[in-house]
Amino acid sequence: MLTIKQITENTDAVVRGLEKKHFKNAKETIDQVLALNNKRKSTQAVLDTNLAEVNATSKTIGQLMKEGRRDEAETAKARVAQLKETNKTLQADMDQAAQDLQQLLYTIPNVPYDEVPEGNGAEDNLVVKMGGMETPLPKDALPHWELAKKYDIIDFDLGVKITGAGFPVYKGKGARLQRALINFFLDEARASGYTEVMPPTVVNAASGYGTGQLPDKEGQMYHCEVDDLYLIPTAEVPVTNIYRDVILDERDLPIKNCAYTECFRREAGSYGKDVRGLNRLHEFSKVELVRIDKPEHSRQSHQEMLDHVEGLLQKLELPYRILRLCGGDISFTAAICYDFEVYSEAQKRWLEVSSVSNFDTYQANRLHCRYRTADKKIELCHTLNGSALALPRIVAALLENNQTPQGIRIPKALVPYCGFDMID
């Protein structure tokens, strides 16, 4: 979440940034934050003054009694008692103001960087780069859901029977392709200096608040109500929370982790052709990159992550484009975000396969994720993450873009992982 220092020192800039994200009542909300903070500070000041008087007066009582000045001692005792009662009320008021301030800050999104373009939605995102070659397909080219049925590699109907829509069953070479992609992505991450971790796929509410899924996206998360646990929507949540309430050493930064997990999203209200087949699932596999870094190095880290994801798409021989998200489409927690999309030749549409974000200090402030500088100062870290990659739409594009009369060709980089070069 935003820090009080950010808000008080750059109030107008914060309001402008929130308005770029189309945050409703930005100025009124920030004014409310400032009022609560002033109330907390003024109450604290009175409380501190009273506590100092209690301490000073209490020290005189014994001396007054020794000197036989009983009336003055009794008056001092009465004053101390009065102050203590007042202090109880002041402490309660201060605690309430602090609690109200904390809850209000949780509802305020991150402020986007200046280079985030203005815009209302996906149509206003800025294409910054395109790569890869379009693949000529046979005249009778099929979408991936028909290819999956033709080659018996993904069974959507069986997934509906077992669980429901959005939970496909991968079979035979389809299952092997999934496993090959996971191993390929993890090996590429390890070669780029990332340490693999295998975190839980359920988290507590504190973890959800730490990375910003709560209270913003609770409607999209599967909630195990009896245990008050959440199925993760991305490995970002458990991996970043490894560093909750941790003070790191500057010499250990940047920290680079990667993780393969299953991910779960309710995707409430999703329907139509854009969600057919693998386009939008409730459960899917993903390899995630997470970095913890110093503020002055985080932009370089962000670029390195973008280069890494682009390299994966190049090795998979897929046509892709990179977009810088506009204010109306960027996530609640991100300061800047780039999306990667691959082109589906059979569907004639772009499919998002990765988002790579820099959160600045926003998550770190929620997480209390800090580092100790060389001169022993404690500072907030920057956190970053990105999909490298999410499998469903990658699989969809691979199947559709590589279909031939003989079968579906496997890109060269994946053949050693698959153990076959054709799905037929």
N, C-alpha and C positions, 0 to 999 in steps of 0.2 A: 504494500500500500504506500501511498505518498507519505513522506515524512512531514512533520509539522514545520521543520526548517524550510523544506522546499516550498510549502504553501505560504509561510509568513514572509520569506525573502523574495518570492517571485509570484505574488498573488495574481497579478494581471496576466502574466504569461501562463500560469496554471489554468486560469479560467479560459483563456484563448485555446489552449491545448485541449481542454475537455470539450469545448464547443466544436473543435475539429472532429472529435470522436462522436459528436451529436449526443453528448450527455445532457439530459434534460435538466434545466434549472441549475446550470453549472455555477453561476455567480451566487445564487441564493444558498446553494449547498456549501460553497466555500465560505460564505459569510457566516453560516451556521457553525462551521468548523472553527473559524476564528473566534466566534462568540463563546463556544464551549471551552476552547483553549484559554481564553482570557478569564473565564469564570474559574477554571481549574487553577490557573496561576494566581489569581487574586485571592482565592480561598486558601491556597497553599501559603501565601504570604501572611495572611492573618493567622493561620494555624501556627506557622513558624514563630511569629511574634508571641503568640499566647504560650507556646511550649517553652520559649525562652523565659517568659515571665514566670511560668510555673516552676521551672528549675531554679531561677534566682530567688523567688519568694520562698520556696521550700527550704532552701539552704539557710534562710534567716530565722526560720521558726525555732529551731533548736537553740540558737544563740539568744533569741528573745526570751525563751523560757529560762535559760541559765541566768539571765540578767534580771529575772523576776518581772519582766514586762509582759505579764500574762494577757492583758487585754489586747495589746498589739499582736501578740502571737495568735490569739483567737481570730482576730481580724484577718491576719495573713492566711490562717487555715481556711477561713470562709472564702477568701479570694481565690485560693488554690482550688477549692471544691467547685466554685462557680466557673472558673476557667476550664476545669476538666469536663464539666457538663457541656459547656459551649464547644469545647474541642471535639466532643463526640459528634455533635451536630455538624461541625465544620468538616470533620473527617468523612462523615457519611455523604455530605454534599460534594466534597472533592472526589470521592470514589465514584459517585454517580455521574459526575461530569466527565471523569476519565473514561468510564464505561460507555457513556453515550457517545463520547468522542471516538472511541475505538470502533464502535459499531457503525458509526457514520463513515469513518474512513474506509471500512471494509466495502462500502457500497460505491466508492469513487474509483473509476478506472485509472489506469496509468496515463500519464501525459505523453503524447506522441512526440517524437523528435521532429525538428523543423523540416527535414526532408520528406516526411510522410506527406503525400499529396492530399489536397482537399478532395472530398467526394462523398457520395451517399452510399454507394454499394459496389459490388463486384465489377459493374460496368465502368467504374471510374478508376480501377486499378491501373497502374502504369507498367506496361511491358518494357522491361529493361534489357532483355536479351532473348534470342531464339537460337536453338541449335538442333543438330540432328537432321536427318534427311527423311522426307516423306517416302513412304513405301508404296510402290504400285501394287495393287491387290487384284485378284481375279474378279471378273465381272460379277460373279455370284458370291462375293465375299459375305461372310456371316458375322453377326455380332457375337461377342464372347459367350453369351448364355446358350446360343445355339451350337457353337463349337464345343462347349462343355458337354452338351448332351450327345453330340455326334461322336465324340471320342471317349465318352463315358469317364470324364475326369473330375467333374463337379456335379453333385446332385442337389439341386435346390429344393425339389419336392420332398426328398428324404429329410432334409433339414427342417422343413415345415412340420413334417410328421413327428420328428423327435423333439423339436423345441418350438419353432415358429418361424415366420418370415424373417430373413436377415441373418440366418444361422446355417450357412451351407455346409455340406459334407464333401470333403475333398477325397478323391479315390485314385488309386493306381498312380499313374504318372502325374496326375494333378496334385496328389499329396506329396509326391517326390519333388515336384517343382516348388511347392511351398517351402519344404525343408531346405532345398537347394538355395533358394533366395535368402532365407534367414541366415544360413551359414555363410553365403557370399557377402551379405551386408555386414555381418559380425567380423569376418576376416578382414574386410576392407577397413572397418573402423579400427580394429586392432593394429593394422599396418599404419594407420594414421596417428597412432599414439593414444588411443582410447583404451581404458581399462574396462573390461566387461564385468558387469554385476548382474545378478539374477534376483530381483526384488520380489516381494509379495505382490499379488495382483488384487489384493483388497487392502484398503487403508482406512485409518480412523479419520474423524472429522477434523482434527487438528492438522493432519496432512493436507486435507482438502483446502482448508483455510490458508495454509502456508503457501501453496502455489497458486491460489486464486480461483480454484474451481468452485469453492464455496465462499460467499453465498451466491455467486453469479450463475453457476451452471448446475445447481442441484437437480433441476428438472431433466437434465440430460444424463444424469448418472444413475446407475442401478444401486439402490439403497437396501442393504440388509437391515431392516428396521429392528429386529430383535437384538442384534449385536451392535447396532449403530455403526456399521461399517459400510464402505462404498467399494464397488468394483471399479477398478481404475479405468479412466478413459484414455490414458496414455501413460507410458513408463516415466514420463516427466515427473509425475506426482510422487511416486515412492523414491525415485533416484534423487531428485532435488531435496526431498525431505531427509535424506541421509545427513544433510548439513544443517538441519534445523537446530538452533540453540548451540551452534558450534563456533568457536573462534579459531580460524585457520592461521597458519603462518604465511606471511607474504611470499616466502621462498618456495612454498608448495603450489603456488598459483601459476598458470591456470590448472585447475583440476579438470580432467577429461574422462567422462564415463560414457559407456554405451550399454544398452540393455535390450534384449528381446523379451517381449511379453505379449500375451493376448490382451486386447483392449476391448472395452465394452461401452457402448453408447446407445442410449435409448432412441435417439433420432426421432423424437416425437413429432408427428405431423408431416413426416416425409412420405411422399407418394409420387406416382407418375413415372414417366420414362427415365427420369434422371436417377432413379433409385433401382432400376431393374438390374438383375444379375448381381454383379460384384460392385456396382457403382456406389452403393451405400449399404453397409452392413451394421448389425448390432454387435457382432463379435468379429474381430479381425486381428491378424498378426502384424506386428510392427517392430522395427528396430529403431530405437531412439538415441540421440546424442544429447548429452547434458554437459554444460561447462559452467564452472564457477571461476570468476576471474576478477582481477583488479579493474577499477573503472577506466584507467588510462589505457588498458589493453583490450577492453571488451569489444571494441569495434573491429580490431584486427581478428579477434577470435570469431566474431560473426562472419567476417569475410572468409576465413578459413573453413568454416562450416558450410557456407554457400558453395565454395569451390569443391568441397568433399561431395556434397549431394550432386552437383553438376557432373562430377567425374563418374559417379555411379550410373547416371542416366546415359552418359556417353558410352560406358562399357556395356550397357544393356542395349545399345544401338537404337534408342528410342528418340523420336522427335520431341523436343521439349521447349518450353518457354519459362522465363523467370519474371515474376511480377512483384513490384513493390506495392503493398496494399495501401489503399487510401484510408483516410480517417474514419469513414463510415463502415469499412469492412475489416479493419484491424481488430484483434481480440482485446478483451477487457484488460488483460494484464500486460500486453506488449507495448514497448516504446517504438519499435519498428519491426516489421515482419515482411519477409519475402516468401511467396508461394511458388512452388514448382508444379507445372502441369505438363502432362504428356498428351500427345495427340492420338486419339483413337480413330484410325482410318475407317473402320467399319461403321462406327457411330457418327463420324464426322463432328466430333466435339472434343474439347479439352477436358482432361480429368485431373483434378488436383491430387498430387501424390506426396507432397511435403510442404510443411510450413517451418521456416527457420526464423526464430525470434530472438531479439535482445530485450530483456525485461528491465535493464538498467538496475536500480536498487529496489524496484517495486516488490518483487518476491522476497528479496533478502531482508527487507524491513519487516515483512510479515513473519519470516522464518527466524529472525534474529541470527542471520548468517553473516558473520563478520570475519575480518582478518586483522592481524596485528602487523603494523608496518615496521620497517627497520628501526624507526625511532620510538617504537613501543606505543604508538597511537592505535586505537581501535576504530576501524572504518567498516562501513557496509560493503559487501561484495556486490558484483554484478552477476546475474544468472542469465544463461542462454540455453536454448534447446532447439532441436530440429529433428524431423523424421528422416531416417536414412536407411530404409524407407518404409512406408506403409505398403503392405502387399496387395490388397484387393485390386486396386486400379492399375497397379503395375502388371499384375497377372492379366487383367482384362486387356491392356494395351499389348502385352507380349503375345497373347493368343490371337488377337485381331490383326495386328500389324505383321505377323510372321506366318500367316496362313498361306499355304501353297496347295496346288492340286495333290501333292504327295502327302501332305500333313502339315503340322505346325513346326516350323524351324526353331530351334533353340539357339539363342545368341552364343557366340564362341566362349565368352567369359563364363557362362553358366554350365557349359557342357561337362567340365570336370566335376562339378557339384551335382549335376543331375545323373550322370552316368549314361545319358542318351543324348542324341542330337536332334531327335525328331519325335513329335507326338503323332502317332498314326494308328 
